[in-house]
Amino acid sequence: MPGPLHGVRVIDLTHALAGPYGTMLFTDLGADVIKVEPAHGDVTRDLGPNIPEDTVRAFGGYFQSVNRGKRSLVLDLKSEGDADLLRELVKEADVLVENFSLGVMDRLGLSYESLQEINPKLVYGSLRGYGDPRLGESPYAAWPAMDISIQAQAGAMGITGLEDGTPIKIGPGIGDIFPGTLLSVGILAAVISARETGKGQLVDVAMYDAILSLSERIVYQHSYTGAVPAPAGNGHPFWSPFDVFEAKDGWIAIAAPTPPRWRALCGAMGRPELAEDERFNSPSNRSARSGEVKTIVEGWTSVRTRAEIVDALGGIVPVGPVNTVVDIVNDPHVTARDMIVEVEQPGADRTVQIAGAPIKLSGTPSGVKGRAPLLGEHNDDIRNADTRWL
């Protein structure tokens, strides 16, 4: 069955990670996404990693992962003819998404205003480090931005790191991926509005704004208490136990901060009396003595394997081993939920694995529709008016 966005037409002018991740979600949900690339292709085509037997080197894992299922069209937007073709595509598109530096689309004669004149229903998605001045002019509007700089500037890194205060970047590229996800949400809301009103609009997400929203706890914590939150390891300022504990064979996360979960954990540890101990019998008391709580829990975990701990706590309190990708590939949950999928790799005689589609629907299924495109693979189809859109 077709996905829920079947029939939605998207022009994808994005590159790198933030924009392509957002438009990848559209593809997984069934939209026809035309990825417009310059002659040299998206910068991430050359980033790898590549597999040794790949003789074509059309793209590596980075590009494959977030551009799966899209179609590729090569255009030189500085060329009048190619810019005109883009305008022709806009006439029939529902969505255009771009993450160029500020002012690039205007200089190309492809501004939001000019494209909306061509297609009043067009939803125009814009993603930059500090947003589009049309919807709030940041003093940093013209600054470039990347994941690590945004994680630092917007608050995420300020509360992520070692207990001595050393900040550490969050592993996944959340400074890109979360803004890209929010942009897709905003675009879909605008598409619904356009279908009801006949009017499209500009949808603007700043990477800074998205990560500040993701870090919302620091705002209310400071406002309510005057505190300036800082890195605190794997613990939590309000909840205990809520941490990563050492096991005999690695590390494991346990969260049992509420009274029912704490009682369950105490019972599983063979220490039911701790649930009634006045030092630990309320969330606030445990939070105030989080160091003692960690020592108690780690005294139990440190003499057990991760598997033994999961057997004792699974289904009773939130528990999760700190998994490597090898553990994840072999996890039955991942298999049951189709969260690792096989796709073709041009130039190789075997498939490769990428992360699957996280949004599940019962009536109009989502899913990875196929590998990423070769550069310009769909030029002929898209340039032909009769086969332009799927």
HUNORCOR-V610142 format. One record per helix or strand of 2 or more residues. SS is the DSSP state (~ for helix, > for strand). FROM is the first residue (numbers start at 1). LEN is the number of residues. If there is no record, write none. Layout:
[[SS FROM LEN] [SS FROM LEN]]
This chain:
[[> 9 5] [~ 18 11] [> 32 6] [~ 43 4] [~ 61 7] [> 71 4] [~ 80 13] [> 95 4] [~ 104 4] [~ 112 7] [> 123 6] [~ 133 3] [~ 147 7] [~ 157 3] [~ 174 24] [> 202 5] [~ 207 8] [~ 216 10] [> 242 6] [> 250 6] [~ 259 10] [~ 272 4] [~ 283 6] [~ 290 12] [~ 306 8] [> 318 4] [~ 325 5] [~ 332 5] [> 340 4] [> 352 4] [~ 379 5] [~ 385 3]]
